[in-house]
Amino acid sequence: MMSTISDLFTNTNITPNALLVLTTILTVLWFLFKRSPQPPLPPGPRGLPIVGNLPFLDADLHTYFTTIAQKHGPIFKLKLGSKLTVVVNSPSLAREILKDQDINFSNRDVPLTGRVATYGGLDIVWLPYGAEWRILRKLCVTKLLSRKTLESFYELRRQEVRERTRFLYQQSQEKSAVNVGDQLFLTMMNLTMNMLWGGSVKAENMESVGADFKGVISEMIRLLGEPNVSDFFPWLARFDLQGLVKQMRVCAHQLDAIFEGAIKQMQKLGRKDDDECKDFLQHLMKLKDQEVNSETPITVNHVKGVLTDMVTGGTDTSTNTIEFAMAELISNPKLMKRAQQELDEVVGKENIVEESHITELPYILAIMKETLRLHPTIPLLVPHRPAETAVVGGYAIPKDTKVFINVWSIQRDPNVWENPTEFRPERFLDNKSCDFTGTDYSFLPFGSGRRICAGVALAERMVLYTLATLLHSFDWKIPEGCVLDLEEKFGIVLKLKTPLVALPVPRLSDSNLYQ
C-alpha cells in the first residue's frame, strides 16, 4: 500500500499536505476494518413498534420467561415499552452477573411504586450501590440483624408462635378448618411488629396498630407487584394512568403515621443511650444518633425506609414459604411423617419446639430449602441494572438495562437437578454445599453477591421455628369439600393460587402443652 502511495506521489502533483490527509484516511479505514466486531444484543422474540413485547407478556412471567428461553436460549432480550429488558435463565450466566461483574450490576431498577413506598428509595432494597447504601447495609447486618440481636428477640418470637398454637388447638377442638395462609400471615405480622417496635409501643395499643398494619402491608405488597405502564414509558409517569402511584402514596402515608406514632411513644419513654434496646426501632434510632456526624448521616427517613423493608420482607415472604411447605407436605404424607419422626426424636411429644432445637433438625431445614428451590419467594429476584455496558454470555447488555435473573427456572434446570419438578427434601441432605449464602448459582432463593437479601438470618429463624412447631404440634388434613392445589400465582412474591385450607389435629401427649 505504501509503495503505491509513493508512486502516486512521484507521478502526480499531489502536495505533501494532501498526501498526509490521504495517508491518515487510509490508516483510519485500515483500523476500522481490523477492529473486532462489537458483541450483539441477546436474541429475543420480535415486538411491535412503540410497545415492543408488552402485548405478548403472560401474567405468569416466571413460566413465560422459561418458555422463551427454550426457544431463544438462556439469555434473551425483550423490549418492554421504551425499556430494554434482559432475562437470564442459567447458573453460569447468573454467576457472570452476580459474581464476576457484581459491582457493575449492583444497582437496581426501581419501580415508581417502590420509590414512593421507601421515602424516595432510602432503604436497603432500592438505594443505588455506593457509600450511603454500604453504610446502611453494614449497620443493619452487623447491628440490627446480627446473631446477638436476633437471639435477644427470641422471647418475642416464642410468645407469638405459642399464641398461634393455642388458637389452632382451639380450632381443632371445634373440628374447624383454618386458612393456613391467613394464620401464618397473622403470625408473621405480629412477630415482625413485635420485633420492630414491641418495646416502644404500649401493649394496650398494639392491637389497634396491628389492625392498621395488616391492611396497609397487604395493599403495599399488591401495588408493588402490579405492572405499571409508567415504568415502561417513563414519559407517561406524570399522568399516573393506572393510579398506582397515588394509591401507594396513600399506603405510604398510613405506614408513615404508624412509624411516627411508634417513634413518638419511644421518645416519651425517655430511653437513654446506654439503655438496652428492646426492639429494632430503638436499635435504628440509636444508630441514627451515632451516625449523625458522619459523611453520610442516617436520617429518620432512612430508619423508616429500613423498617418498610422489614415490614414487607418479613410478612408475605415468610408466610408464603411456610404455606408452600405445608401444602407440599400435606400432599406427600410420607414426607410429613418423616419430618414429624425427626421432631419426635429430637423434641419428643412431651415437650414443645424451641429455637435451640433447630440445629438438630436437618430434615426440617431440607424442607425449607426444597420449598425455596421449587417455589422461590421472589422468582425473578429484584431486577438489577448495570452502571456501564457489560458483556454477558458473549452478548452486550447496555447501561441501565433492566436485568431479571429467573431463579425459578434456574432452580428447576434438569441439567442441574434430578427430577426437578418433584418435591424431594432429601436431595438437600446429600447436598450440603447448597445453603442460603448465594455461592451455588443453581440455588439462589435469596439472591447473591452484594445485593443478597440482608434478612436471610431472620427469615431462616422465623420460617424454621414456625414450620417445626406446626408439624410437631399437629397432624394436618384437608377437610371434605376443600381442594389441595399447588398451582402458583405470580407476583413480586410467589404465592399459592388457591389458599391452603386444612384441619389441625393435635398430636402432643399433653393438652397443657398447647396452653
RODO-2510 file (C-alpha; in nm, 4 decimals, decimal comma):
residues 515
     n   res          X          Y          Z
     1     m     0,0000     0,0000     0,0000
     2     m     0,2794     0,2430     0,0955
     3     s     0,4679     0,1813    -0,2353
     4     t     0,1518     0,2597    -0,4268
     5     i     0,1158     0,5850    -0,2382
     6     s     0,4826     0,6668    -0,3098
     7     d     0,4357     0,6015    -0,6834
     8     l     0,1239     0,8135    -0,6790
     9     f     0,3155     1,0963    -0,5141
    10     t     0,6051     1,0642    -0,7676
    11     n     0,3902     1,0594    -1,0803
    12     t     0,1381     1,3253    -0,9836
    13     n     0,1326     1,6750    -0,8439
    14     i    -0,0090     1,5770    -0,5001
    15     t     0,1248     1,8084    -0,2322
    16     p     0,2766     1,6732     0,0911
    17     n    -0,0265     1,8009     0,2896
    18     a    -0,2686     1,6179     0,0640
    19     l    -0,0593     1,3057     0,0950
    20     l    -0,0718     1,3341     0,4749
    21     v    -0,4515     1,3605     0,4685
    22     l    -0,4782     1,0645     0,2322
    23     t    -0,2469     0,8537     0,4487
    24     t    -0,4472     0,9387     0,7623
    25     i    -0,7757     0,8403     0,5966
    26     l    -0,6334     0,5107     0,4735
    27     t    -0,4871     0,4351     0,8181
    28     v    -0,8195     0,5029     0,9921
    29     l    -1,0019     0,2828     0,7410
    30     w    -0,7477     0,0044     0,7985
    31     f    -0,8034     0,0185     1,1777
    32     l    -1,1820     0,0176     1,1341
    33     f    -1,1706    -0,2928     0,9190
    34     k    -0,9237    -0,4692     1,1508
    35     r    -1,1151    -0,3868     1,4725
    36     s    -1,3063    -0,6730     1,6332
    37     p    -1,6844    -0,6531     1,5870
    38     q    -1,8878    -0,5398     1,8886
    39     p    -2,0871    -0,8109     2,0711
    40     p    -2,4505    -0,8205     1,9584
    41     l    -2,7519    -0,7777     2,1815
    42     p    -2,9040    -1,1039     2,3078
    43     p    -3,1585    -1,2721     2,0805
    44     g    -3,5275    -1,2450     2,1559
    45     p    -3,8779    -1,2501     2,0130
    46     r    -3,9872    -0,9735     1,7803
    47     g    -4,2052    -0,6988     1,9197
    48     l    -4,4345    -0,4307     1,7856
    49     p    -4,3448    -0,0651     1,7225
    50     i    -4,3509     0,1547     2,0353
    51     v    -4,4944    -0,1077     2,2747
    52     g    -4,2401    -0,3790     2,1906
    53     n    -4,3166    -0,7145     2,3535
    54     l    -4,5587    -0,5748     2,6132
    55     p    -4,8783    -0,7047     2,4462
    56     f    -4,7429    -1,0598     2,4454
    57     l    -4,6441    -1,0843     2,8115
    58     d    -4,8089    -1,3603     3,0119
    59     a    -4,9285    -1,2856     3,3661
    60     d    -4,7053    -1,5661     3,4986
    61     l    -4,3750    -1,4094     3,3991
    62     h    -4,1553    -1,6783     3,5568
    63     t    -4,3024    -1,9554     3,3397
    64     y    -4,3375    -1,7255     3,0358
    65     f    -3,9674    -1,6366     3,0525
    66     t    -3,8786    -2,0045     3,0874
    67     t    -4,0733    -2,0852     2,7700
    68     i    -3,8985    -1,8073     2,5752
    69     a    -3,5596    -1,9343     2,6951
    70     q    -3,6371    -2,2764     2,5486
    71     k    -3,6627    -2,1111     2,2052
    72     h    -3,4115    -1,8245     2,2196
    73     g    -3,1549    -1,9556     2,4671
    74     p    -3,0603    -1,8917     2,8327
    75     i    -3,0176    -1,5175     2,7786
    76     f    -3,2649    -1,3143     2,5755
    77     k    -3,3926    -0,9595     2,5374
    78     l    -3,7388    -0,8072     2,5379
    79     k    -3,8424    -0,4531     2,4558
    80     l    -4,0987    -0,3565     2,7175
    81     g    -4,2252    -0,0183     2,6114
    82     s    -3,9245     0,2122     2,5863
    83     k    -3,7127    -0,0043     2,8177
    84     l    -3,4762    -0,2808     2,7158
    85     t    -3,5063    -0,5864     2,9397
    86     v    -3,2698    -0,8848     2,9521
    87     v    -3,3605    -1,2151     3,1180
    88     v    -3,1022    -1,4697     3,2357
    89     n    -3,2011    -1,8343     3,2874
    90     s    -2,8846    -2,0338     3,3632
    91     p    -2,6490    -2,0750     3,6637
    92     s    -2,3371    -1,9862     3,4610
    93     l    -2,4847    -1,6583     3,3359
    94     a    -2,6154    -1,5759     3,6837
    95     r    -2,2603    -1,6247     3,8105
    96     e    -2,1249    -1,3809     3,5492
    97     i    -2,3656    -1,1142     3,6710
    98     l    -2,3725    -1,1779     4,0465
    99     k    -2,0061    -1,2627     4,0981
   100     d    -1,7766    -1,1830     3,8037
   101     q    -1,9394    -0,8428     3,7359
   102     d    -2,1099    -0,7925     4,0706
   103     i    -2,0188    -0,4263     4,1211
   104     n    -2,1350    -0,3207     3,7752
   105     f    -2,4711    -0,4951     3,8268
   106     s    -2,5221    -0,3786     4,1866
   107     n    -2,7742    -0,1065     4,1080
   108     r    -3,1490    -0,1643     4,1000
   109     d    -3,4195    -0,0841     3,8516
   110     v    -3,6531     0,0992     4,0888
   111     p    -4,0276     0,0943     4,0138
   112     l    -4,2136     0,4169     4,0840
   113     t    -4,4297     0,2500     4,3491
   114     g    -4,1167     0,1187     4,5217
   115     r    -3,9673     0,4673     4,5317
   116     v    -4,2849     0,6098     4,6827
   117     a    -4,3035     0,3338     4,9442
   118     t    -3,9480     0,3891     5,0693
   119     y    -3,9125     0,7660     5,1038
   120     g    -3,7551     0,8100     4,7604
   121     g    -3,5664     0,4803     4,7770
   122     l    -3,3865     0,5427     5,1090
   123     d    -3,3709     0,1756     5,2011
   124     i    -3,1511    -0,1290     5,1524
   125     v    -3,3521    -0,2756     4,8646
   126     w    -3,3637     0,0233     4,6285
   127     l    -3,0714     0,2525     4,7180
   128     p    -2,8087     0,2625     4,4408
   129     y    -2,4791     0,0972     4,5202
   130     g    -2,2482     0,3446     4,6904
   131     a    -2,1315     0,4807     5,0247
   132     e    -2,4825     0,5551     5,1526
   133     w    -2,6052     0,2013     5,0763
   134     r    -2,2894     0,0373     5,2157
   135     i    -2,3199     0,2190     5,5477
   136     l    -2,6903     0,1437     5,5820
   137     r    -2,6491    -0,2246     5,4973
   138     k    -2,3487    -0,2636     5,7270
   139     l    -2,5393    -0,1109     6,0156
   140     c    -2,8336    -0,3431     5,9579
   141     v    -2,6325    -0,6620     5,9134
   142     t    -2,3809    -0,6071     6,1945
   143     k    -2,6112    -0,4385     6,4445
   144     l    -2,9751    -0,4991     6,3611
   145     l    -2,9674    -0,8477     6,2076
   146     s    -2,6704    -0,9867     6,3951
   147     r    -2,6934    -1,3200     6,5742
   148     k    -2,6795    -1,1462     6,9121
   149     t    -2,9644    -0,9079     6,8301
   150     l    -3,1834    -1,1793     6,6786
   151     e    -3,1302    -1,4024     6,9819
   152     s    -3,2329    -1,1173     7,2086
   153     f    -3,5739    -1,1154     7,0367
   154     y    -3,6337    -1,4880     7,0754
   155     e    -3,8870    -1,4493     7,3549
   156     l    -4,0965    -1,2247     7,1303
   157     r    -4,0951    -1,4907     6,8584
   158     r    -4,1709    -1,7640     7,1096
   159     q    -4,4702    -1,5818     7,2582
   160     e    -4,6293    -1,5258     6,9181
   161     v    -4,5768    -1,8825     6,7954
   162     r    -4,7218    -2,0191     7,1220
   163     e    -5,0213    -1,7875     7,0859
   164     r    -5,0877    -1,9160     6,7334
   165     t    -5,0522    -2,2761     6,8563
   166     r    -5,3151    -2,2101     7,1244
   167     f    -5,5540    -2,0722     6,8652
   168     l    -5,5033    -2,3683     6,6310
   169     y    -5,5641    -2,6076     6,9201
   170     q    -5,8946    -2,4344     6,9972
   171     q    -5,9943    -2,4668     6,6307
   172     s    -5,9047    -2,8358     6,6362
   173     q    -6,1315    -2,8944     6,9344
   174     e    -6,4171    -2,7433     6,7372
   175     k    -6,3230    -2,9508     6,4292
   176     s    -6,2817    -2,6245     6,2404
   177     a    -6,0585    -2,5985     5,9360
   178     v    -5,8311    -2,2946     5,9106
   179     n    -5,6983    -2,0858     5,6271
   180     v    -5,3321    -2,1667     5,6841
   181     g    -5,2020    -1,8660     5,4914
   182     d    -5,4165    -1,6221     5,6915
   183     q    -5,2947    -1,7699     6,0195
   184     l    -4,9342    -1,7614     5,9061
   185     f    -4,9661    -1,4029     5,7868
   186     l    -5,1090    -1,3026     6,1233
   187     t    -4,8241    -1,4832     6,2981
   188     m    -4,5556    -1,3230     6,0821
   189     m    -4,7187    -0,9823     6,1049
   190     n    -4,7317    -0,9952     6,4843
   191     l    -4,3785    -1,1330     6,5008
   192     t    -4,2499    -0,8589     6,2754
   193     m    -4,4448    -0,5895     6,4547
   194     n    -4,3204    -0,7019     6,7958
   195     m    -3,9597    -0,7103     6,6780
   196     l    -3,9944    -0,3721     6,5074
   197     w    -4,1407    -0,1786     6,7971
   198     g    -4,2663    -0,4190     7,0641
   199     g    -4,0608    -0,2381     7,3259
   200     s    -4,1666     0,1074     7,2054
   201     v    -4,5452     0,0797     7,1653
   202     k    -4,7552     0,0233     7,4736
   203     a    -4,9131    -0,3217     7,4930
   204     e    -5,2673    -0,1824     7,5008
   205     n    -5,2021    -0,0008     7,1708
   206     m    -5,0540    -0,2982     6,9845
   207     e    -5,3878    -0,4450     6,8740
   208     s    -5,5088    -0,1269     6,7066
   209     v    -5,1668    -0,0716     6,5488
   210     g    -5,1732    -0,4308     6,4231
   211     a    -5,5106    -0,3918     6,2515
   212     d    -5,3880    -0,0858     6,0607
   213     f    -5,0567    -0,2542     5,9927
   214     k    -5,2071    -0,5644     5,8284
   215     g    -5,4245    -0,3744     5,5822
   216     v    -5,1504    -0,1348     5,4772
   217     i    -4,8870    -0,4052     5,4245
   218     s    -5,1191    -0,6276     5,2195
   219     e    -5,2061    -0,3369     4,9906
   220     m    -4,8431    -0,2214     4,9547
   221     i    -4,7275    -0,5686     4,8512
   222     r    -5,0108    -0,5869     4,5977
   223     l    -4,9200    -0,2498     4,4479
   224     l    -4,5504    -0,3388     4,4263
   225     g    -4,6441    -0,6410     4,2155
   226     e    -4,8747    -0,4569     3,9751
   227     p    -4,7246    -0,3867     3,6269
   228     n    -4,7123    -0,0095     3,5891
   229     v    -4,7271     0,1477     3,2433
   230     s    -4,5338     0,4450     3,3853
   231     d    -4,2324     0,2170     3,4439
   232     f    -4,2400     0,1027     3,0790
   233     f    -4,2927     0,4546     2,9395
   234     p    -4,1248     0,6998     3,1822
   235     w    -4,2559     0,9984     2,9854
   236     l    -4,6066     0,8934     3,0936
   237     a    -4,5143     0,8861     3,4624
   238     r    -4,6520     1,2345     3,5298
   239     f    -5,0005     1,1147     3,4355
   240     d    -5,0046     0,8036     3,6589
   241     l    -5,2579     0,6487     3,4208
   242     q    -5,3349     0,3483     3,6434
   243     g    -5,3355     0,5479     3,9651
   244     l    -5,0843     0,3069     4,1240
   245     v    -4,8512     0,5797     4,2483
   246     k    -5,1443     0,7673     4,4004
   247     q    -5,2621     0,4508     4,5767
   248     m    -4,9104     0,3789     4,7026
   249     r    -4,8817     0,7339     4,8385
   250     v    -5,1947     0,6694     5,0464
   251     c    -5,0426     0,3460     5,1834
   252     a    -4,7052     0,5097     5,2451
   253     h    -4,8743     0,7932     5,4342
   254     q    -5,0625     0,5433     5,6514
   255     l    -4,7479     0,3425     5,7228
   256     d    -4,5564     0,6611     5,7987
   257     a    -4,8224     0,7558     6,0526
   258     i    -4,7703     0,4183     6,2253
   259     f    -4,3927     0,4730     6,2262
   260     e    -4,4300     0,8266     6,3592
   261     g    -4,6616     0,7076     6,6362
   262     a    -4,4127     0,4389     6,7409
   263     i    -4,1211     0,6858     6,7350
   264     k    -4,3112     0,9392     6,9471
   265     q    -4,4057     0,6749     7,2021
   266     m    -4,0447     0,5598     7,2167
   267     q    -3,9276     0,9168     7,2730
   268     k    -4,1814     0,9601     7,5523
   269     l    -4,0209     0,6675     7,7324
   270     g    -3,7065     0,8771     7,7554
   271     r    -3,4662     0,5933     7,6683
   272     k    -3,1033     0,6761     7,7448
   273     d    -2,8150     0,5899     7,5098
   274     d    -2,6794     0,3257     7,7454
   275     d    -3,0193     0,1574     7,7925
   276     e    -3,0694    -0,1867     7,6411
   277     c    -3,2560    -0,1723     7,3072
   278     k    -3,5727    -0,3806     7,3170
   279     d    -3,6769    -0,3649     6,9504
   280     f    -3,5494    -0,2804     6,6018
   281     l    -3,6826     0,0729     6,6162
   282     q    -3,4776     0,1518     6,9254
   283     h    -3,1705    -0,0007     6,7609
   284     l    -3,2181     0,2041     6,4445
   285     m    -3,2778     0,5317     6,6257
   286     k    -2,9680     0,4696     6,8351
   287     l    -2,7635     0,4020     6,5207
   288     k    -2,9064     0,7170     6,3611
   289     d    -2,7894     0,9255     6,6557
   290     q    -2,4444     0,7648     6,6477
   291     e    -2,4004     0,8368     6,2748
   292     v    -2,5216     1,1972     6,2886
   293     n    -2,1742     1,3459     6,2306
   294     s    -2,0573     1,1002     5,9635
   295     e    -2,0093     1,1934     5,5967
   296     t    -2,3301     1,0084     5,5100
   297     p    -2,5566     1,0546     5,8136
   298     i    -2,8517     0,8256     5,8754
   299     t    -3,1783     1,0219     5,8786
   300     v    -3,5220     0,9425     6,0172
   301     n    -3,6326     0,8614     5,6615
   302     h    -3,3519     0,6052     5,6361
   303     v    -3,4845     0,4497     5,9578
   304     k    -3,8373     0,4394     5,8175
   305     g    -3,7123     0,3018     5,4855
   306     v    -3,5387     0,0113     5,6598
   307     l    -3,8479    -0,0542     5,8712
   308     t    -4,0510    -0,0662     5,5481
   309     d    -3,8097    -0,3265     5,4075
   310     m    -3,8540    -0,5404     5,7158
   311     v    -4,2307    -0,4988     5,7141
   312     t    -4,2706    -0,6078     5,3511
   313     g    -3,9893    -0,8621     5,3640
   314     g    -4,0836    -1,0208     5,6954
   315     t    -4,4525    -1,0898     5,6409
   316     d    -4,5653    -1,2080     5,2966
   317     t    -4,2352    -1,3757     5,2047
   318     s    -4,2096    -1,5969     5,5133
   319     t    -4,5849    -1,6620     5,5091
   320     n    -4,5797    -1,7926     5,1522
   321     t    -4,2713    -2,0076     5,2070
   322     i    -4,4325    -2,1876     5,5028
   323     e    -4,7676    -2,2202     5,3241
   324     f    -4,5989    -2,3804     5,0209
   325     a    -4,4055    -2,6137     5,2525
   326     m    -4,7224    -2,7193     5,4360
   327     a    -4,9103    -2,7754     5,1092
   328     e    -4,6288    -2,9895     4,9692
   329     l    -4,6088    -3,1974     5,2885
   330     i    -4,9852    -3,2480     5,3131
   331     s    -4,9800    -3,3742     4,9542
   332     n    -4,6866    -3,6042     5,0451
   333     p    -4,7879    -3,7716     5,3750
   334     k    -4,4748    -3,9881     5,3873
   335     l    -4,2552    -3,6776     5,3859
   336     m    -4,4627    -3,5204     5,6628
   337     k    -4,4288    -3,8366     5,8720
   338     r    -4,0536    -3,8316     5,8206
   339     a    -4,0365    -3,4699     5,9394
   340     q    -4,2537    -3,5470     6,2428
   341     q    -4,0411    -3,8518     6,3274
   342     e    -3,7324    -3,6310     6,3366
   343     l    -3,9158    -3,3835     6,5608
   344     d    -4,0332    -3,6587     6,7941
   345     e    -3,6789    -3,7931     6,8273
   346     v    -3,5231    -3,4517     6,8960
   347     v    -3,8027    -3,2717     7,0844
   348     g    -4,0345    -3,5506     7,1983
   349     k    -4,4128    -3,5425     7,2286
   350     e    -4,3863    -3,4355     7,5927
   351     n    -4,2180    -3,1043     7,5049
   352     i    -4,2627    -2,8093     7,2704
   353     v    -4,0237    -2,6932     6,9989
   354     e    -3,7690    -2,4291     7,0918
   355     e    -3,5359    -2,2460     6,8553
   356     s    -3,2458    -2,4260     7,0214
   357     h    -3,3733    -2,7484     6,8605
   358     i    -3,3434    -2,6158     6,5056
   359     t    -2,9747    -2,7037     6,4595
   360     e    -3,0647    -3,0669     6,5365
   361     l    -3,3378    -3,0818     6,2711
   362     p    -3,1625    -3,1274     5,9333
   363     y    -3,4749    -3,2610     5,7616
   364     i    -3,6783    -2,9527     5,8581
   365     l    -3,4006    -2,7382     5,7094
   366     a    -3,4052    -2,9570     5,3972
   367     i    -3,7812    -2,8971     5,3677
   368     m    -3,7261    -2,5202     5,3789
   369     k    -3,4524    -2,5422     5,1144
   370     e    -3,6577    -2,7666     4,8855
   371     t    -3,9587    -2,5355     4,9227
   372     l    -3,7486    -2,2339     4,8258
   373     r    -3,5966    -2,4281     4,5356
   374     l    -3,9309    -2,5289     4,3908
   375     h    -4,1227    -2,2135     4,4908
   376     p    -3,8684    -1,9280     4,5308
   377     t    -4,0178    -1,6377     4,7225
   378     i    -3,9113    -1,3776     4,4653
   379     p    -3,8963    -1,5852     4,1452
   380     l    -3,7180    -1,3211     3,9341
   381     l    -3,5223    -1,1608     4,2211
   382     v    -3,5177    -0,7819     4,2475
   383     p    -3,4161    -0,6515     3,8986
   384     h    -3,0525    -0,5488     3,8555
   385     r    -2,9296    -0,2585     3,6419
   386     p    -2,5718    -0,2283     3,5047
   387     a    -2,3952     0,1017     3,5694
   388     e    -2,1971     0,0542     3,2467
   389     t    -2,2451    -0,1521     2,9321
   390     a    -2,1426    -0,5119     3,0004
   391     v    -2,0854    -0,8355     2,8095
   392     v    -2,2569    -1,1465     2,9485
   393     g    -2,2507    -1,4820     2,7724
   394     g    -2,0979    -1,3124     2,4683
   395     y    -2,3847    -1,0627     2,4387
   396     a    -2,3889    -0,6907     2,5116
   397     i    -2,6107    -0,5614     2,7910
   398     p    -2,6316    -0,1819     2,7552
   399     k    -2,6044     0,0520     3,0502
   400     d    -2,9246     0,0871     3,2585
   401     t    -3,0888    -0,2220     3,1067
   402     k    -3,3391    -0,3944     3,3353
   403     v    -3,1969    -0,7404     3,4133
   404     f    -3,4064    -1,0257     3,5524
   405     i    -3,2462    -1,3424     3,6885
   406     n    -3,5071    -1,6162     3,6608
   407     v    -3,4212    -1,8226     3,9675
   408     w    -3,7495    -2,0129     3,9313
   409     s    -3,6186    -2,1507     3,6013
   410     i    -3,2601    -2,1971     3,7244
   411     q    -3,3739    -2,3964     4,0263
   412     r    -3,5757    -2,6306     3,8025
   413     d    -3,2993    -2,6813     3,5455
   414     p    -3,2967    -3,0555     3,4558
   415     n    -2,9251    -3,0288     3,3748
   416     v    -2,8604    -2,9465     3,7401
   417     w    -3,1431    -3,1022     3,9397
   418     e    -3,2579    -3,4635     3,9183
   419     n    -3,6368    -3,4857     3,8804
   420     p    -3,6524    -3,1050     3,9133
   421     t    -4,0309    -3,0710     3,9456
   422     e    -4,0591    -3,3225     4,2308
   423     f    -4,0658    -3,2118     4,5946
   424     r    -3,7758    -3,4111     4,7427
   425     p    -3,6239    -3,2553     5,0569
   426     e    -3,3753    -3,5423     5,0916
   427     r    -3,1780    -3,4013     4,7974
   428     f    -3,0502    -3,1370     5,0414
   429     l    -2,9454    -3,3954     5,2974
   430     d    -2,6999    -3,5262     5,0389
   431     n    -2,6075    -3,1828     4,9034
   432     k    -2,4604    -2,9922     5,1975
   433     s    -2,2972    -2,7315     4,9705
   434     c    -2,6338    -2,5691     4,8931
   435     d    -2,7072    -2,3046     5,1533
   436     f    -2,8573    -1,9566     5,1594
   437     t    -2,5302    -1,7662     5,1025
   438     g    -2,5670    -1,7465     4,7245
   439     t    -2,2362    -1,9189     4,6445
   440     d    -2,4041    -2,2004     4,4491
   441     y    -2,5521    -2,0341     4,1408
   442     s    -2,8008    -2,3135     4,0815
   443     f    -2,9684    -2,2294     4,4161
   444     l    -3,0338    -1,8587     4,4691
   445     p    -3,3580    -1,8122     4,6672
   446     f    -3,2175    -1,5015     4,8425
   447     g    -3,0005    -1,3787     4,5564
   448     s    -2,6224    -1,3479     4,5673
   449     g    -2,3367    -1,1004     4,5770
   450     r    -2,3500    -0,7558     4,7307
   451     r    -2,7263    -0,7273     4,6944
   452     i    -2,8123    -1,0619     4,8528
   453     c    -3,1120    -1,0303     5,0866
   454     a    -2,9963    -0,8739     5,4133
   455     g    -3,2631    -1,0548     5,6143
   456     v    -3,1588    -1,4146     5,5390
   457     a    -3,0764    -1,4960     5,9014
   458     l    -3,4067    -1,3527     6,0259
   459     a    -3,6101    -1,5332     5,7583
   460     e    -3,4373    -1,8631     5,8352
   461     r    -3,5177    -1,8375     6,2058
   462     m    -3,8792    -1,7357     6,1552
   463     v    -3,9575    -1,9981     5,8900
   464     l    -3,7817    -2,2935     6,0565
   465     y    -3,9176    -2,2271     6,4049
   466     t    -4,2759    -2,1737     6,2870
   467     l    -4,2722    -2,4672     6,0444
   468     a    -4,1236    -2,7027     6,3038
   469     t    -4,3886    -2,6004     6,5589
   470     l    -4,6780    -2,6551     6,3159
   471     l    -4,5518    -3,0019     6,2195
   472     h    -4,4646    -3,1058     6,5752
   473     s    -4,7884    -2,9885     6,7367
   474     f    -5,0393    -3,1060     6,4741
   475     d    -5,1223    -3,3501     6,2016
   476     w    -5,2868    -3,1783     5,9046
   477     k    -5,5767    -3,2969     5,6915
   478     i    -5,7698    -3,1496     5,4001
   479     p    -6,1391    -3,1272     5,5030
   480     e    -6,4163    -3,2608     5,2821
   481     g    -6,5155    -3,0191     5,0099
   482     c    -6,1744    -2,8473     5,0048
   483     v    -5,9111    -2,8975     4,7348
   484     l    -5,5347    -2,9075     4,7748
   485     d    -5,3979    -2,7182     4,4748
   486     l    -5,0254    -2,6409     4,4391
   487     e    -5,0645    -2,4074     4,1408
   488     e    -4,8612    -2,0879     4,1811
   489     k    -4,9745    -1,7288     4,1457
   490     f    -4,7043    -1,4961     4,0156
   491     g    -4,6365    -1,1580     4,1696
   492     i    -4,3446    -0,9718     4,3200
   493     v    -4,3837    -1,2513     4,5781
   494     l    -4,4824    -1,6011     4,4627
   495     k    -4,7841    -1,7478     4,6411
   496     l    -5,0382    -2,0285     4,6189
   497     k    -5,3138    -1,9510     4,3703
   498     t    -5,5685    -2,1374     4,5848
   499     p    -5,5234    -2,0675     4,9592
   500     l    -5,4454    -2,3736     5,1702
   501     v    -5,7348    -2,4697     5,3986
   502     a    -5,6599    -2,7552     5,6392
   503     l    -5,7751    -2,9116     5,9637
   504     p    -5,5195    -2,9217     6,2500
   505     v    -5,5259    -3,2428     6,4572
   506     p    -5,3377    -3,2322     6,7923
   507     r    -5,0567    -3,4869     6,8233
   508     l    -4,8831    -3,3954     7,1528
   509     s    -4,9297    -3,6151     7,4587
   510     d    -5,0496    -3,3439     7,6986
   511     s    -5,3122    -3,0817     7,6147
   512     n    -5,1419    -2,8436     7,8576
   513     l    -4,8557    -2,8144     7,6066
   514     y    -5,0916    -2,6131     7,3880
   515     q    -5,1665    -2,3591     7,6604
***
